[in-house]
Amino acid sequence: MIKIYLSGSCSSCRKAKKWLRKHHIEFEEINLSKDVMEKDDLIKILSLTENGFEDIIVTRGKTYASLNYNFDELGLEKAFELIQENPRLLKRPLIFDEDCLLIGFNEDGIRAFIPPEVRRIELRERLILV
């Protein structure tokens, strides 16, 4: 199951949801303004990154600056606690499943979440149109 961590005020989050719905892809929506991140989800997301926290934390934001922590030096427990208390630390949207992670929204990247059988159908349709 695809999960998407987002906030309601984020235009990229709205675009991602719209795209997933348009392509009839089911997903679980977790609104960081209302809900807290699950620890298992954070671990899964980190396992799919190339650079760990560096990839998912907004380091140029006011929240990060006010905390004065280096996430690479924190243990998982402390980092998880800080994220739960300050969800604005996370880049959004965070879209992931068992094998794939997309940070932010872009049309090419999100296509990875289209099931293979649907991709084959779309490819056939494109070839017919050509």
Backbone torsions as a table, in degrees:
resi	resn	phi	psi	omega
1	MET	NA	134.3	177.3
2	ILE	-78.8	135.6	173.8
3	LYS	-117.6	146.4	177.4
4	ILE	-133.7	116.8	173.6
5	TYR	-91.2	128.1	-173.7
6	LEU	-152.0	177.7	169.4
7	SER	-132.8	148.4	-175.1
8	GLY	-63.1	-27.4	-176.1
9	SER	-87.0	-0.3	-174.3
10	CYS	-90.5	118.5	-178.8
11	SER	-67.3	-35.9	177.1
12	SER	-64.6	-34.5	177.7
13	CYS	-66.0	-43.5	178.7
14	ARG	-63.8	-40.2	178.3
15	LYS	-63.4	-42.1	-179.2
16	ALA	-63.8	-45.7	178.7
17	LYS	-61.6	-44.5	-179.9
18	LYS	-60.6	-43.7	-179.4
19	TRP	-63.3	-46.9	-179.5
20	LEU	-61.3	-43.2	178.8
21	ARG	-64.7	-42.8	-179.9
22	LYS	-58.4	-34.8	-178.6
23	HIS	-95.2	12.2	175.7
24	HIS	55.6	41.9	179.3
25	ILE	-104.7	120.4	-179.7
26	GLU	-73.2	144.5	178.4
27	PHE	-152.9	157.3	174.1
28	GLU	-101.6	126.1	-178.0
29	GLU	-99.6	127.3	175.8
30	ILE	-120.8	111.6	-177.9
31	ASN	-87.7	113.5	-176.6
32	LEU	-67.6	-12.9	175.7
33	SER	-76.4	-22.8	-176.1
34	LYS	-118.0	-35.2	-173.4
35	ASP	-111.1	158.5	177.1
36	VAL	-102.1	150.7	178.4
37	MET	-69.1	139.4	175.3
38	GLU	-81.8	142.2	-178.3
39	LYS	-60.6	-41.0	178.8
40	ASP	-60.8	-36.1	178.2
41	ASP	-67.2	-41.2	178.0
42	LEU	-61.5	-43.3	179.3
43	ILE	-62.8	-43.2	179.1
44	LYS	-62.4	-46.9	179.4
45	ILE	-59.0	-47.2	180.0
46	LEU	-61.0	-35.7	179.9
47	SER	-68.0	-21.9	-179.4
48	LEU	-94.8	-5.1	179.6
49	THR	-85.4	163.8	173.5
50	GLU	-90.8	-33.2	-173.1
51	ASN	-123.1	21.6	177.0
52	GLY	63.4	-136.5	-176.9
53	PHE	-58.6	-31.4	-179.8
54	GLU	-54.8	-33.6	-178.3
55	ASP	-77.2	-27.6	-171.6
56	ILE	-111.4	-8.6	-177.9
57	ILE	-98.4	134.7	176.1
58	VAL	-81.1	101.2	-175.6
59	THR	-86.7	-11.4	-179.6
60	ARG	-97.4	4.6	-177.5
61	GLY	-89.0	164.0	179.1
62	LYS	-64.7	-36.9	-178.4
63	THR	-61.4	-48.0	180.0
64	TYR	-61.2	-45.6	-178.9
65	ALA	-61.8	-37.8	-177.5
66	SER	-72.1	-23.4	-177.9
67	LEU	-81.4	-32.0	178.9
68	ASN	57.7	46.4	176.4
69	TYR	-120.5	150.4	170.4
70	ASN	-105.0	109.5	-174.8
71	PHE	-62.4	-27.8	178.9
72	ASP	-67.9	-21.3	-179.0
73	GLU	-98.3	-9.3	179.8
74	LEU	-83.2	152.4	170.8
75	GLY	-76.6	164.9	-178.9
76	LEU	-58.8	-42.5	-177.7
77	GLU	-61.0	-47.0	-179.1
78	LYS	-67.4	-41.9	178.7
79	ALA	-62.4	-43.7	178.8
80	PHE	-61.5	-43.0	177.9
81	GLU	-60.2	-45.1	179.7
82	LEU	-64.2	-38.8	178.8
83	ILE	-67.1	-40.7	178.3
84	GLN	-63.5	-39.6	-179.7
85	GLU	-76.8	-26.2	-174.9
86	ASN	-135.0	71.8	-176.1
87	PRO	-62.5	-17.3	177.3
88	ARG	-68.4	-8.0	175.3
89	LEU	-67.5	-24.5	-175.1
90	LEU	-85.3	138.1	170.4
91	LYS	-67.5	151.4	-177.4
92	ARG	-139.0	150.7	-10.0
93	PRO	-75.1	157.6	170.1
94	LEU	-109.6	111.4	-177.2
95	ILE	-115.0	127.1	-178.1
96	PHE	-153.8	158.8	169.9
97	ASP	-137.1	-156.7	-177.2
98	GLU	-65.7	-29.1	-171.1
99	ASP	-119.1	-11.4	-166.5
100	CYS	-139.4	145.1	176.4
101	LEU	-134.3	134.2	172.3
102	LEU	-124.8	126.1	179.1
103	ILE	-106.8	118.9	-173.6
104	GLY	84.9	-173.2	179.4
105	PHE	-123.5	130.4	165.2
106	ASN	-150.3	144.4	-172.1
107	GLU	-61.7	-36.5	179.9
108	ASP	-71.3	-45.0	-177.4
109	GLY	-65.0	-39.2	-175.6
110	ILE	-71.4	-19.1	178.2
111	ARG	-62.3	-20.2	178.0
112	ALA	-61.9	-19.4	-178.7
113	PHE	-89.9	-2.5	175.8
114	ILE	-74.5	127.9	179.1
115	PRO	-58.3	144.7	-176.4
116	PRO	-53.2	-39.6	-178.5
117	GLU	-65.9	-34.7	177.4
118	VAL	-70.3	-38.9	177.6
119	ARG	-61.0	-40.3	179.1
120	ARG	-62.9	-42.2	179.0
121	ILE	-63.4	-46.2	179.1
122	GLU	-61.2	-40.4	179.8
123	LEU	-63.8	-44.8	177.5
124	ARG	-59.1	-44.5	-179.5
125	GLU	-61.8	-40.3	179.0
126	ARG	-65.2	-40.4	-179.3
127	LEU	-66.5	-35.7	177.9
128	ILE	-66.3	-37.6	-178.3
129	LEU	-71.8	-22.2	-176.8
130	VAL	-79.2	NA	NA
